[in-house]
Amino acid sequence: MSRHYKYDIVIIGAGAAGLTLALELADQHRVAILTKADIREGSTLYAQGGVAAVLSDKDTIDSHIDDTIDAGVELGDPDAIRFTVEHSKESIDWLIDQGVPFTRYGESEEYHLTKEGGHSHRRIIHSADATGLAISKTLIKNASKHPNIDFYPDRVAIDVITTDKLGIDGPNRAVGVYALNLDDDVIEVFHGQFISLACGGSSKVYLYTSNPDTASGDGIAMAWRAGCRVANMEFNQFHPTCLYDSKAKTFLISEAVRGEGGKLLLPDGSSFMAKFDKRKELAPRDIVARAIDHEMKRLGIHHVLLDISHKDPEFIKEHFPTIYKRCLEYGHDMTKGPIPVVPAAHYTCGGVVVNRHSATDIDNLYAIGETAYTGLHGANRLASNSLLECIVFARSAAHHISEYKQKTNDVTIPDWDETKVTNSDEDVVITHNWQELRRFMWDYVGIVRTDKRLLRAKHRVDLLLSEIQEFYTNYKISNDLLELRNLAVVADLIIRSAMSRKESRGLHFTLDYPEKLASSSPTILTPKQTDEEKASSF
């Protein structure tokens, strides 16, 4: 027997995007926020650098737009980019009004702006080197105090419930969400007039990632199964500099370390970035990541070095207190010498196709943050544009929902049907498939690709999708099974998108087509579901 909850808005995810949407709507609507783990866990929490915005008289909107287009290798949507940048200052003002403690300096107590790779001006407002933590803590605090916002931690969303899936005539619209309560394994039904997917990206599809364990592409997979288009899934950003240490699980070393003078070195102490780009360490992330990957493969080394020890120790400790302390925990003192770094999967530039209001192809279903494809990032995300995108598009979605004339949701949603499934005694299948999926994605669909590698990956993912669907149909669900199911869907979307792009552009680099085409367009995939496939998604 399922438990049923009824809300105006159901938001899956409690990062910057989900919390912003909730806070903007809660005065007039009852809001439920579902999270897979603790409400504080998510990619926002680990964002270090800051938020890009035009805040200085020396900077311009056009300059920020040009930098974004350049980093995205001319594949970004110019209208989406302008929309985002033009709303950047008001979004920062909103965060300040919420109480986010951005770093100030000097007697004037002006906000400190730093510079990161790909930016032509200092425009990154930050809270020391833990901006995501500051934003997350502030927004969670405010949301927790609001009487119209309820948090539901330890809930794993299974699928979006739509009128089409329920066999109801008329335009397809979202009416709720099935979710697994991890505390007691009961499937719950969350009814909502509006549903928002704000559950982050899919970097966990790769063996090595800087992301938390929750980044398993749930929102993208659920939207795809519901009937939404996805775009640009071949563009997966690998952060160039994550701490290489077996105990650190690839702890991210902020872009800002290079922005403040950090140098990339080979084990012999020689620099190498000048060979790959005139901007050296401040080139966009895709260029830096490929350069490091090239040197590692050329020399057969496991990592390169990042050195900022030529700066004053107090400067390092003041600007990077979190990174300094964390590195020290693993025996690396960045004030005294270089630290070992390696690229790791970091950000999903593609996602669920949405408009300026974050609305998807399905009525009343929204996607925001890393789950969404807004057109902002193109073939590569400019540093610190991600948090900006979360705030701008969440506030736009809130405005759209507030203006939406929607009748009360009176659709009857059935309980989750478990009458035909049994307990599994073969969870080893999940563990094996999980490991295999992430390994072949890293080996075949990583920083550098080939047609042969992609074809091998496609053969493997097709088999895995079949095995996982058979397992999902016959056995009771678990968190691991749901995440594996979603990761397999996302892996397939990435592979199919990569196979369709016959050029190298931004984050998609293939040895078979090393040149960039004179003109290109986003890769858009459209789901084609049979009635049987629709039914099996529940």
Phi, psi and omega in degrees: 000122181279150170270141182242137176231140181241128181221164172285316183234130173244119182246128178259106181119139183235041172272197183300320182293308182296318181292321177297314178300316181298313182294326180288336185255342193294335180294335183241353185221152172273129189236134171248134176243119179258135177227146182290328183230213173300147184297343181271349184276133180161173185294327180304319182304328187262358179292125187259309193302294182157203182236125179280133179196154179273101186236351184251147176295339180278349182255163178221156176300317181297324179294316178296320177299313180299318179297320180293317178296318180295314179297324179278007177052049174059022178253354177288158178277114183304322180293318179294321179296312179297317179303315182294310184293321180294338178259012185290313184296317181293332177290319175295319177301322179296316178296320178296317178297330177287342178106015179294125185275076178292150184290134176245167179207161175072173181294332181283349181058033176288155178290136180279130177246131178249175182237141180230172184305132178091347180267139180268351180222163170284111182216013182264106175277140190210168172241091189049234178244028180221051184297316180300319178298317180296316179294314182299311181299318182294312183290323177295319178300314181292320180292324181294333181274348185279129184293341183261005180246124177243132177263139175233086179285166178059036174243125179256112179296136181262307180200153172282135178266125181236160178296328178297315179294331180275357180077025180266130181292160178106181179303138180291127178219154178279136182232353180176188182216135167272137181219143177268123175276113185290343181289322183226008178063023176271138176275123182252155179245120176254110178277139178208141172293329179224140179239135178233128176266112181225046190255023171083194186261203189229029185293345178291352176293344179257152184297320181244124181213149175275354186277160174290168184296344183283350187276065186251022173069025185301313183296319180295316181294317180296319179295319178299314180294331179284342178116014181270148173286153171234158183220149170056037182288348178285348185262092179248119184279129174258117179294129186294330191232093170245144183299127179268102180200132185299334181269344187272347183052048179052060174297130186287135174255113190308147173306329183296337177297318175288327178297332180261014172115003179295139182247140175269132186227155170276168182305333180276003178091000181275146177275159184218347187294333180298336179288340188251332182197140181294340178278355177053234184295342182262016173290159177304158189300323182297321180291317180293318181296318179293323179297315179296315179301319180298313182292322179296317180288322181297318184263351182068037181254160184269345183195168168245188183238147175238122188236119172235017184289349176286348176277159179299134181305322180292326176298315181297314182294326181286318184276331184229056184297319181292313180296317180301312183292320182293317177299320180299324178300330181260013175086018180242115180259103185287351175276345185248345181183177182290157177243148181283133180224158182209150176290153175207150180303133192227321188209139178264108183282336176270188179159203183284128181294126178225165175263193183296341180260009180070015178280138180270190178289345182255130181304140175069008176248125182241154175224130182222159181075211186293341177294333190263155166250107180264341187099359183291317194270335182062227184273359179192139180274130172289137183310135174068012171277346186289312178296324176300314179302318179304311185288313183299311186280332175294318179291325176293319177298318180299318179297317181296316179296320180297329181272351185285129179266096186237132176286162179302138180286106183249020180287135176275121180254124182287159173298158173293133184265112178246016186290340186250011181242160179231169175289140181275140172245018182227048180295347176300333177298318179296312181299315181296312182296323178302310182293318181296316181301310184290329179288312183287335174293321179292317184284321189255337186232036185266222186294321178237131186236163171218163178300319181295318179296318180295321179295319176299317179296321180295318177301316182291318183290328177298316178295318180295318179301319179294315180296317182293319179296321178296318179295316181297324183287330190254344185235158178297144185279157176219170178301315182297320180293318180296318179293319178298318178301315180290319180296323179294319177298313181295319178301316179298318179296320178297313183297313181298320179294316180296322181292332183278343183267109184262056178195171170250124181209127176057237185281350177260108180237122180234135181292338180282334178225072189287346182265154175274135176291156181298326176216153183206171180219163180299151174271117182241126178250139181240126181289143174233104187252141169273167178299324180295320179293321178299316182294323184286349180282350175260000000 
